[in-house]
């Protein structure tokens, strides 16, 4: 089977008086990918070819990151910025995937403008607290690992 080469279409739109370059590719159902802290839209590059076979994938760099590194970033303003960007490109509703800080922003977008979000996918989202503490997560892991490497753990057993 021949592989189709992924070629995103770079587009520009003005958001809050600034030109914003974003990438779009794929079929009609929109999917917006929001990167995490210290990331950029490039973080998603390995996933886009497969996703663009089923969705119209939109990649943007949040202000302060990637191509927008020269812009000032304020987390408190990020959700409104994403909303304004969606309005500027005429995106009435989309599936939103957010990683880490992008997940935090995605949650806020869904809460403030639920009509803009079709589906929400969170990838290790910031701001999502579990009720379990660190010990409750790590202890079961160690209990399972001891079965994987029994010779290693035997060194710690008392005689």
N, C-alpha and C positions, 0 to 999 in steps of 0.2 A: 504494500500500500504506500503510495507516495505521500510524503508529508507536505502539508501546506505551510508555507513560511508565514509567520506572524508579522504583519506589518500594520502597526497602529497608525491612525490618522491623527496628526497633531492639529489641534484647533486652538483658537485664541478667543477669549471673551473678556470683557471688562467687568471687574468686581470691585466695588468701592473705590472707583477711580484708578484702578491698577489693571494692567493687562495680565491675564492669567492664561498660560498655555496648559492644555490638558490633552490627554490622549483618549481616543475612542476607537473601538473595533468590535466586530461581531454582529450578531443578529439583533432583532428589534427589542427584546425584553431587556430593559436597562438594569445594570448592576454596577453600583458605585463601590470602589474599593478604597478604604481610608487607612493609611499607614499609621504606625505607632510612633512614639517619641524616638528621636534620633534616627528615624527612618525617612523614606521618601517613596514615591510611587514605584521606584525601581525594586522595592522589596517584593512586589507582586509579580515581577516579570516572568518568573517560572510558572506561574499559575494561569497567566492570561491566555496563552494559546489554547489550552483546553477549555477554559471558561468562555472564550469568544466563539466557540462552536455552538453554544447554547444561549448566550446572552450578548447584549451590547455592553461591553465592558468600558467603564470610564475610570481613568486613572488621573488623580490630581495630587499635586503636592500641596500640603497645607502650608499656610504662611509661616515662614521661618525654616522651611525644610526643602531639600532638593533644589529645583529650579527657582523656588521662592525663598531661598535662604536669606536673601537681602531684605525680605519683608519682616516686619516685627511680629512676633507671635505672642498672643495672649490666649491662654486656654479658655478663659471666660467668654471670649469673642468667637471662638472657633466654630461653635455650632451655628451661630447666626451667619458666619462667613460661608459655611457649607450650604446653608439654606439659600443665601443670596446667589451663590454660584449655580445651584440647581435652577433657580428662577431665571438667571441670566441665560442659561443654555436651553431653557424651555422644557426642563425635565419636571413634569408634573408629579410623577410618582416613580419610585425605583426600589429595587432590592438593594440593601445596604449591608456591606461586610466591613467590619472594623476590627483592626488588630491593636491590642494594647490601648494606647491613648486614643487611637482611631475608634476603638470599641466604645470608649467612654463618650466620645463625641457622638457616635452613632446612637447610643442610648438616649442622650439628651435630644438629638434630632427627633427620634421616635416619640419621645415624651412631649416635646413642644409642638411638633408638627406631624402628628400621626398620619395625616392624609398624604404626606410625602413618602411614607415608608410602606412598601408592599410586604417585604420580608426583612427580618433583621437577623444577621449572623454575627456572632461575637467570637473572636479568636483571641483567647487569653486577654480578655478586656480588663482594662484598668477600672477601678471603681466598683467592681463586683466583689462583694465580700462574701465569703463562705462562713458558715457558722462553726466550722471545725478549725481548730488551731493547728499550728505546724506539727505538733506531736501527733495529733489525730491523723494527719496525712502521711507522716513519715514512718511511724511505727508499723502500720500494716505493710508498707513497702519492704521494710527490713525483714518482717516475718516471711514474706514470700521469697525474698532474695536468698534466704538461708537454704531453701530447697533447690535453688539453681546451682549454688556452689557449695555442696556439702563438705568437701575436703577442706575448703578455706575455713568454714565455721567450726570444724572439728578442732582446730588449733585453739579455739577459745573455750572449749568445753572443759569442765573440771574433771579430774580423774577420780 
